[in-house]
Amino acid sequence: MIAASIPTADFSVAQLATPQVPQAAALLLAINDDTAYSDECAWLLHCLTRWPPLQVGAVDHGQLVGVASGAVDERDPGLGWSHDLVVSASYQHHGVGAALLRAQLQGFRLLGCSRIRGQSPTRLASAIAFFEHFGFRVVDETTAAGFPGIADGTRVFITECAL
Ligand SMILES: CC(C)(COP(=O)(O)OP(=O)(O)OC[C@H]1O[C@@H](n2cnc3c(N)ncnc32)[C@H](O)[C@@H]1OP(=O)(O)O)[C@@H](O)C(=O)NCCC(=O)NCCS
């Protein structure tokens, strides 16, 4: 019998490099709706240029296995948005998501944010329990309108944590 390939805890987490954007965008597409691959790449490149420490990747044996993407609010520089966090299915529950979120929260601190918000559409609501491990709490429920990667009209939970 051939043993299933189990990822090691040997991954590393660091700020994304520009050449990783296409691979990162492909991972993010899995959780975003109404988004074309080219738009995902363009949005991620924009975020990487504006807020480099908030775009973080996890790499195992040269392969990108998880991504976190975020932004600073255009009107409130103390407010950060943790827009996206995804770990490849076979790497989930091995600490990769936790390492990515911790690195991104450190990025928010560096940029002077004191409050971080996330948006979880109802289809990803099961991940809210993950964010609660890190101090996030649901503070609002709203209908998406112009949220990155979330179709307008979708019900969304807004989570928040203080840094
Ligand atoms: C949510 C997600 C990012 C978590 O990443 P992960 O690498 O599987 O999580 P970790 O292994 O780092 O888990 C960290 C902790 O959170 C807990 N946890 C992980 N996923 C959880 C979930 N869905 N619900 C509740 N707790 C969860 C783990 O038990 C672990 O707790 P511990 O440290 O006490 O053992 C990952 O499951 C994922 O990519 N899901 C699909 C996309 C998604 O829903 N993204 C979030 C919305 S943008």
The ligand as a Tripos MOL2 file, in Angstrom:
@<TRIPOS>MOLECULE
LIG
   48    50     1     0     0
SMALL
NO_CHARGES

@<TRIPOS>ATOM
      1 C1         -9.8120   28.6740    7.6230 C.3       1 LIG1
      2 C2         -8.4060   28.2250    7.1800 C.3       1 LIG1
      3 C3         -7.6490   29.4050    6.5770 C.3       1 LIG1
      4 C4         -7.6690   27.7170    8.4310 C.3       1 LIG1
      5 O1         -6.3520   27.3420    8.0640 O.3       1 LIG1
      6 P1         -5.6710   26.0300    8.6570 P.3       1 LIG1
      7 O2         -4.2650   25.9900    8.1830 O.co2     1 LIG1
      8 O3         -6.5260   24.8590    8.3480 O.co2     1 LIG1
      9 O4         -5.7540   26.3280   10.2300 O.3       1 LIG1
     10 P2         -4.6820   25.9340   11.3440 P.3       1 LIG1
     11 O5         -4.2580   24.5290   11.1580 O.co2     1 LIG1
     12 O6         -3.6090   26.9420   11.3830 O.co2     1 LIG1
     13 O7         -5.5880   26.0480   12.6460 O.3       1 LIG1
     14 C5         -5.3330   26.9850   13.6760 C.3       1 LIG1
     15 C6         -6.3320   26.7680   14.7800 C.3       1 LIG1
     16 O8         -7.6570   27.0420   14.3070 O.3       1 LIG1
     17 C7         -8.4660   25.8620   14.4230 C.3       1 LIG1
     18 N1         -9.2440   25.7670   13.1910 N.ar      1 LIG1
     19 C8         -8.8060   25.5770   11.9470 C.ar      1 LIG1
     20 N2         -9.8210   25.5930   11.0570 N.ar      1 LIG1
     21 C9        -10.9290   25.7880   11.7930 C.ar      1 LIG1
     22 C10       -12.3080   25.8990   11.4810 C.ar      1 LIG1
     23 N3        -12.7670   25.8370   10.2090 N.pl3     1 LIG1
     24 N4        -13.1770   26.0860   12.4930 N.ar      1 LIG1
     25 C11       -12.7290   26.1650   13.7690 C.ar      1 LIG1
     26 N5        -11.4610   26.0820   14.1260 N.ar      1 LIG1
     27 C12       -10.5590   25.9020   13.1550 C.ar      1 LIG1
     28 C13        -7.5320   24.6830   14.5770 C.3       1 LIG1
     29 O9         -8.1310   23.6780   15.3610 O.3       1 LIG1
     30 C14        -6.3270   25.3190   15.2600 C.3       1 LIG1
     31 O10        -6.5400   25.3560   16.6310 O.3       1 LIG1
     32 P3         -5.3770   24.8970   17.6150 P.3       1 LIG1
     33 O11        -4.1970   25.8050   17.3120 O.co2     1 LIG1
     34 O12        -5.9600   25.1160   18.9530 O.co2     1 LIG1
     35 O13        -5.1100   23.4820   17.2560 O.co2     1 LIG1
     36 C15        -8.4620   27.0490    6.1570 C.3       1 LIG1
     37 O14        -9.2440   26.0140    6.6880 O.3       1 LIG1
     38 C16        -9.0470   27.4300    4.7930 C.2       1 LIG1
     39 O15        -8.3030   27.8120    3.8830 O.2       1 LIG1
     40 N6        -10.3720   27.3140    4.6280 N.am      1 LIG1
     41 C17       -11.0390   27.6300    3.3490 C.3       1 LIG1
     42 C18       -11.0200   29.1040    3.0450 C.3       1 LIG1
     43 C19       -11.6590   29.9570    4.1110 C.2       1 LIG1
     44 O16       -12.7070   29.6330    4.6540 O.2       1 LIG1
     45 N7        -10.9930   31.0960    4.4160 N.am      1 LIG1
     46 C20       -11.4330   32.0250    5.4350 C.3       1 LIG1
     47 C21       -12.3640   33.0380    4.9290 C.3       1 LIG1
     48 S1        -11.5820   34.2930    3.9570 S.3       1 LIG1
@<TRIPOS>BOND
     1     1     2 1
     2     2     3 1
     3     2     4 1
     4     2    36 1
     5     4     5 1
     6     5     6 1
     7     6     7 2
     8     6     8 1
     9     6     9 1
    10     9    10 1
    11    10    11 2
    12    10    12 1
    13    10    13 1
    14    13    14 1
    15    14    15 1
    16    15    16 1
    17    15    30 1
    18    16    17 1
    19    17    18 1
    20    17    28 1
    21    18    19 ar
    22    18    27 ar
    23    19    20 ar
    24    20    21 ar
    25    21    22 ar
    26    21    27 ar
    27    22    23 1
    28    22    24 ar
    29    24    25 ar
    30    25    26 ar
    31    26    27 ar
    32    28    29 1
    33    28    30 1
    34    30    31 1
    35    31    32 1
    36    32    33 2
    37    32    34 1
    38    32    35 1
    39    36    37 1
    40    36    38 1
    41    38    39 2
    42    38    40 1
    43    40    41 1
    44    41    42 1
    45    42    43 1
    46    43    44 2
    47    43    45 1
    48    45    46 1
    49    46    47 1
    50    47    48 1
@<TRIPOS>SUBSTRUCTURE
     1 LIG1         1 GROUP 0 **** ****
